[in-house]
Amino acid sequence: CGGQVRVLVERLSKEDGGAELLDRAVSARDDRRGLVIKTNIADSTRTIYERGDAGLPDDIANRFKTAKSQLIEDPSGDVFVHAMVPPARIIAIGATHIAQVLAQIAALAGYEVIVIDPRTAFADPARFGAEGAKLIAEWPQDALPKLGLDPYTAVLTLAHVAHIDDEALKLAVRADCLYVSALGSSRNHAKRRERLLAAGITEEELARIKSPIGLDIGAQTPAEIAVSIMAEVILAVRGTKK
């Protein structure tokens, strides 16, 4: 394509903080927190940022969202900004026809997919194939706390059953999730709002729910709706090109 690649090779030793860096990187990976590391090419000095740090520079905070690494220039010379963030994952509530197709598309796009549905007839591996989604036949309020919700997780409620979807939404809107959305018409969402407000969810938390779900591409079939949802998840992960 006519481009160029520069490769940075670093020696990590206990003396220069390499061991500490590796420990922090492993811990951040396991806890799905992420790190952004700025390395001065000239002298190998590093500045390490975590997502929860107070007063993060705007550029660093943005890299936690976009996962974009980049070689930049500043007054001290070339600096490599390395965004080490967890891969985005999708948790779908409801092992429906839409979830079946979405799981296939998401797997092809390289996303981890977890489908939660207490109805064992729906959460059947035979309906999803040998590869792709991980199925959990539990209630969302039991499964989600064990999985953990974080800024790299998209929660999609697709069951279209109030007592299943609502329990997931109560948890998702109170977590710093990447994306929260709910299947249903405007009329159904109005009823959903009433139920969630009565359950103690605030207007600010409700505003985090994207409904109707997916990009507006005129989708009608389960497969088309799955495409529109996946496109919106990717948009939430990557953002628009500038």
N, C-alpha and C positions, 0 to 999 in steps of 0.2 A: 504493500500500500504506500510505499515511499516514506514511511515514518522511521523514527529512530528509537532505540531502547537503551537506557542507561541502567546498569545493574549495580546496586549497593550491596557489598559484602561486609558484614560486621563480625568482628571477633567478640564473643561474649565471655567475660571472665568474672570471677567473684570480685576481683579488685576494682573493676570499673562499673560495678552494679549490674552486670549481666545476669547473675543468678537471681537477683531481686526482680529484675525485669521479667524473666521467665516465670517466676512464681506469680507475679501480678497478672501476667498474660493468661496463665492457666486458670487462675482464680476468676478472672473476669470472663473467660470463656465459659467456665462451668456455671457461673451465676448469671450468664447472659447480660453482662453489664457493658462490656466493651472498653477499649482504650484507644486514645489517639496519642501517638508518639511523634514528637518533633526532634529530628536528629540533625545537628549541624554537621555537614559533610566534612568541613575542614578539620574540626577537632573531635568529632564523634560525641560531643556533649548532647545530652537528651533532656527533654522536658516531657513528662508523662501526665496526661490528663485522663480523668475518669468522668463519666457522664454526670455524676452527681456533684462534682466539684462546684463550689461557689464562684461566681464571677468568671465563668468560662468566656474567653474571647468569642465573638460571633462566628468567626471562621471555624474555630474548633467545634463549637456547638453544632454548626451546620454539618460538619463531617461525621458527627455521631448519627445524624439523620440520613445522610446520603451515602455513607461508607466510601467516600471518594478519597483516595490517596493521591498525593501530588508532590512533584519537585517544584519548589518555589524559590524565589530570590528575596532576600531581605538584606539590611545593611551589613550583616555578618557574613554574607555569602550564600551559597546554595544550602537549602534546608529541605530535607525530605519529611513530609508530613504523612505518617502511616496510620490509616484508620483501620484498627483491628476490632471490628464489630461483629456480633453474632449474625448468622444468616437469618433473614426474615422467615417467619413461619406462619402458617394459616391454621387456625382452629375453627372448624365448621361445626356448628351445632345443628344436628339433624342429618341423618344419613339418607337424604332424599335423592331424587333423580338428579337434581341440580348438583348436589354434593358429589354424586358419582362422576359426572362429567368434569366438574371443577377439580376433583382430585387428580384426574388424568392430565388435565392441562397444567395444573400447578406443578406436578411432578416433572413434566417435560420442561418447564421453565426453571427447574432447580429449586423449588420451594418444598420445605417439609410441610406435610399436611397431616393434621390430626382431626378425626371425625368423632364427635361425641353424640351418642344417642342412647337413652336408657331402653329403647324398644329393641330387643334382641333380634326381632324379625327384620328390622331395618339395618342394624349394625351387624350385618352378616358378611364375613369375608368373601363369600361367593358372589356378592353383588359388587365388590370392589376390585376383585382380581388379586393375584398373588403379590403384586408390587403397587407402590403408590402410597395410599393413605394408611395411617395407623388408626385402628378402630378401638374405641373405648365405649363399652356398653354400660355406662353409668349416667347418673343425673349430673347435669352441668355443675350444680352447686357442690357436688362431691369431687368431680374430676378436675375442675379448673384450679382450685387451691393447690392441688398436688402438682399440677403441671406448672403453675406459676404464670402470671401475666406480666408482660414487660413491654418496653417501647419498640420491640422488634417483632411483636405478635399482632396479627390481624384476627379479629374475632368476627365471624359471620354467623348470624342466626338464620338458619334455613329450614327449621322444623315446621314453621308455620303453625305451631301449636303453642298457645299462650303460656301454659304452665311449664313448658320446656324452654322456650326462647327467653321468657322474662327472667328466669333465674340466672341465665348466662349474662344477660344485659345488665342486671343489677351489679354483677361483679366487674364486668368489662368497663362500664362507664366510670367506675371508681378507681380503675387502674390506669396507668399511663400507657395505654395500648396504642399501637401504630394506627389502627383503623378499627372502627366498630360499625357494623352495619346490620340492617334487619330487612328481611324479605317481607313484602306486603304492600298493599295499596295505601293511599293517603288516608282512606277511611279506617283501615285497620291500624295504621300508625297512630291515628287520633285516639283510638281506644287503648292502644298500647301506652300512650302517654298518660292517660288517666290512671291506668293500673299502676304504672311505675311511680307516678306522683303520690298516689295513695300509699305506696310501699316505702315512701321516704326519699325517693330519688329527687334531686334538685333540678331546676330548670337548666342550670349550667351543665350538669351531668347529662341531662337528656339531649342537650344540643350536640353532644359528641356522637350521637347515633345517626349514621347516614341512612336515610330512607326517603325514597325508594332506593334499594340496593343497586349498585353497578352504574356504569356510565350509560347515559341515555343514547343508545344506538338503535332504539326501536325493537329490542330483543323480545321475542315471544316464547320460543321453545325453551325447554330446560337447557339445551346445549348453548343456545344463543345467550341466555341469561348468565350461564356459567362463564362465557367469554367476556361479557360485560363486567362481571364481578372481578374476574382475574385482571382485566385491564385497569380497573379502578384500584386494586391492590397494588399493582405495579406502579401506578401513578403515585400512590401514597408512599411507596418505598423510595422511588427514584426522583420524584418531582419532575417538573417540566424542564425542558432544555432551555437554557438562557443564551 
